[in-house]
Amino acid sequence: MSVRRQLGRSAIAVPPLCMGTMTFGRMVEEERAHTLMSLAADRGVDFFDTGEMYPAPAPDAESYGRTERMIGRWLKARGRRDELLIATKVVGNAPYTAHIRVGRNRLDRATLRAAIEGSLGRLGTDYVDLFQLHWPDRKTNAIMQLGYVHAAEDDPVPIAETLDALDELVREGKVRAIGLSNETPWGVWRFLDASERLGLERIASVQNAYSLLARSYEIGLAEFAHREDVPLIGYQPLAMGMLSGIYEDGALPPGRRLTRHPHARYTSPAARRATSAYVALARAHGLDPAEMAVAFAASRPFMASLIIAGTEPAQLEGSIAAASMPLSAELLAGIELIHRDNSNPSQ
């Protein structure tokens, strides 16, 4: 894990893999979470992604901030904070975050300051390396909607105002770099434009879903990554485990994520058809389906860092190994054939 990639035009160089922590405190108890984080760091995955609303799925008032507190206790026990990269997110405007700040989560100066101060306190650190907007403030096709559908606006905070507040946090030393998440090409363009016009902090990355089942990042955003140095931090390369093949033929393995928390994004008939084709392709080439899925996502030229996760050390070790596994031209051609006939069923 020695090769590092520059995070946009920031001063931060990230490893090709990032450890996701979304389920810590929901599906992964604290002792195991700390074991997994130590394992990742010891393997060179020293980049950890979290968010103020975690754990998920099913975020609620009781669990709010639990994941960050778990990470904070690990950071305190491990020490050497300067050897690690910590990314977190502010929730923003979303329907299932009414329990956070009494639902006052528009991406204005007050929300951003409250969010970063809360995250810093729970993490037990003076700064985060990357502070991300979990969702756009405006209404757009961020998740589970491929095509844009105009909707009446509800007074979104102007992007320039949000960026000015983020710039202030960077100047104060609370944040080293800023990023977007679940964002569209239009949103990336507006943030870049505001940065250039107003002399404000530039976004360093976009964290969007990316997997064999969700490749819409390639439509528009990949060009921004190439031409404007705004690379991807890809999440859910295994599509919540669907691409591992363990849910084939309607199987519901006890204790697994989509068994406990079904998610329409990855369990629709179209997603299941595509998954079956990818699983069959992997096995025809003598590969584990999960290995193929991780290897493909990690190999994309626009990927700054791929978020991997796991509830067991073996799962994490498997993803780390798979990320550097080469894929043959024949296999890649097979992937493209399946994608042509099953394009983005899990956007």
N, C-alpha and C positions, 0 to 999 in steps of 0.2 A: 504493500500500500504506500510505496514511496513517491509515486507520481502525484503531484498536486496540481490543481487547476485554479487559475485566478478567478475570483468571483467578480465578474464584470470588470469595472475599472476601479474597484476598491483595492485596498491594501491587503485584503484577505485572500489567502490561498487555501483552498479546501481539498480534502481527499476525495477520490472518486465515489466514495460511499459515505452516507450519513446515517446515523442511528436514529430511527423513529421511536418515539416514546408514547404515542397517542393512547395506547391501551394500558400503560402503567397506572395502577390504581383501580383498574376496572377488571381486566382479564389477567393481569400480571401483578402479583403482590410484591411488596417492597423488597424483600430479601432477594427474590429472583431478579427483579428489575436491576438491583445493584450488581448482581452477578453478571447480567447481560451487558450492562454498561462497562463494567471492568473488562469483560472479554473483548468487547468492541474496541475499547481504547488500546488494549494490549495488542490488538491485531492491526493497529494503525487507523482505525475508524474513530478519529478523535473529534468528530463533528456530530453534535446532538441537536435534534430538532424537537421542539415542544410547542406549547401554546397555552395561553391563560385559561382557556375553557376546558382543557383536558383534565381527566380522562374522557375518552369516547370509545365506543358509541354511548348513546344515551346520556349526554351531559346534563347535569342538574345542579341545583343550588348546594346540595350536600357535598358533592364531589368537586365543585369548582376550585381550581388551583391545586388539587391534590397531586397531580403529576409533577408540577414545578416544585412543590415542597419535597417530594421524594427525590428529585434530582438534586435539590439544594442540600439535602442530608448526605447524598453521595459525594457531592463536590466538597463538602466540609470534611468528610472522612478521608477522601483521596488527596485533597490538596492539589497543588500545582495547577491552579486555575488557568494560568497563562499558557499552559500547554494544550488547552482544550478550546474548542469553538462551540459556543452555545447560541442557538437560534430560538427565538420564541415569536409568538404572534398575538396581536390584539384582535378581539373577535369582530368588531365592526357591526354592521347592520345585518342581523340575521334573525329569522323568526323564532329560533329555539334558544335564544340567549337572553330572554326577558329577565332571568334571575340574576344577570350580571349588571351591576350598576343600575338596578331597577329599570332595565331596558333602555337606558340612555347610552346608546353605543354608536352614535354617529361618529365618523372619523374626524372629529374636531380637536382642537388643542386640549380641551379639558379631558376628553376621553383618552387621547394618546398619552397624556401625562399620567393620568390615573392608572392606566394599564401598565406602563413601564415601571412606575414606582411599585405597583403591586407585584409585578413579575420579579423585579430585582430583590424585593424583600423575601419572596418565597424561595427564590433561587439562592439567596445568601451571597450575592455578588454585587459589585459596584457597576457592572456594565454587562451588556449582552453584545455578542459579536454581530448578530443579524436580527433586526427587528422588522417583522413582516405584517402587512395588513392581511388578515385572514380571508376577507372577502371585499369586493368593491363596495363602496358606500351606495352607489347607484343601483338601479335595477337592471340586470343584464343576464345573459345566458351563461352563468358561471358554472353551474353543476347540473348534470342530467338534462341538458337542453342544448342540442347541437346548433340549431338555427336560432337567430335572434328574432324575438317577438317584442314589438314595442309595447311598453306598459306605462301607465301614468306614473310620473315621478312623485316622490314624497319628500321633496326638499333635500336632495343629497348635498353633502358638504362639497364645495368646489375643490377640485384636485389641487389647485395652487395653495389653498388654505391648509389642506392636509399635509402637503409637502413642506410648507413653511414650518409647521409644527414639528414634523420629523427632523427637519434641518436643525431646529433648535436643540432637540435631544442629542443629535450628533455633536453639535458644538459644545454642549455641556459635558460630553464624555460618557453619557449613559448608554450610548449606542455607537457601534463602530461602523455599521453599514445598514442600509435599509432595503427592503424587498417587498414584492407583491405576492399574492397568492390567489389562485382561482380567478385569474385575470385574463382579459381578452386583448387582442392586438390594439383596439382603440384605446383601452385604458393605459397600456404600456406607452403608446405614442404620446398621450396627453401628459403623463408623468415626465417623460423625457423632454417634451417641449417646455413644460413649466420649469424644469430644472435648468434648461439652457437659457430661457428668456429671463428668469429671475435670479440666476446665479445660486440656486439652491442645491442641496445634496442630490446626487444622482442615484436612481435605483440600481442595485447591483445584480438582482436576480428575480426570477418569477418561479414560485412553487405551485406547480399544477400537476394534476394526475397525468401519469404517462405509463402505459402498458400496452401489450398486444391488443387489448380490448378498447383502449382509449388513446388514440394517436392524433387527436384534433390539434394538439400543440403544433404539429407539423404544418398546419394550415395558417400561415401568417406569422405566428410567434417564432417559428424556427428562423425565419428571415431576420427578425429583430435580433435574435441571439447572434446571428452571423454578422450582421452589418452594424449593430449598435452595441455589441458586448453586453447583452442582457441574457445570460444563459439560464437554463432550466435547472431547478432542483426538483426532480421528479418524485412524486409519491405514489404509493400503491402499485409497484411494478408487478405484483402477484395478484392484483385485483381482489384484495382482501382474502387471498388464498384460493380463489376460484381457479386460477391458472396452474395451481399445483396438481390439479386432477383429482383431488380427494373428494370433490362433490359430483363426480361423474355419475350418470344414470340416476340422478336425484338423491344420491347418498347424503346423509346428514350425520357426519361423525360426531360423537358426543364431545362437548366441550370446545369445539372449534368455532371460530368467529362467526361465520355465516349460519351456523347452526343456532348459536345463541342470539345473534342479532342479524336476521335476514335483511339484506339491502337490495332494493330494486335496481340499483345501478349495475350490479354484477350478476343478478339472478334472473334477468328477463329471458324469455325464450331465445331472443337473438343472441344474447351474451352466452347462453348455454350452447347454442349451435356453434358459435365461433370457438368457444373453449374446447369443445370436443374435437374440432378440426386441428387446433394447435396441439392439444395433448397427443393426438394420433401422430402428428408430424414429428413431435419430439421423440416419441417412442420408436417410430420408424427409423430414426437416426441414432438410436441407442442412447438417448439422453433422457434425464429426468425432466418432466415438463416444467417444474419450478426453476431448474437450472437454465433451461432455454429462455424462459421469460425474463429472468434477471439478466442474463448475458446479453440478450437483445437490447433491453432498455439501457443498460450500462454502456453499451457500445455506441450509442448515438452521439454524433459530433457536437450537438448542441447541449449535451448534458454536463453541467458543472459537477453535480453530485447527485447520486441516486439514493433515495431514502429506503433503507431496508429495515426490517423488524423481525420479531419472532417472540414466541412465548417460551421457547426452549433453547438452550445453548446450541444444540445440533442444528436447529433451523437457521440460527444466525450464522454459524460456521458455514453452512451450505451456501447461503447467499453470498457471503464474503468470497468463497472460493469460486462460485459461479460467475461473479462479476468480471473476472479476468479470463474467462473461458472463451476461446475463439469459436466462431460459428462459420461453418463452411459456406461457400457461395451457393451451393445447391440448397442448403437449408434456408438461407436467407431468401432465395428465390421462392421457395415453398411458402415462407411466411408472407411474402408479398402477394402471392396468389390467393391465399386465404383472406388477407386483408382486403384485396380487391372485391371479393364477394361478400365480405362481412365487415364493412367499414365502420369503425367506431360505434359498436353497439352499446358501449358503456360510458359515453361522454357524461 
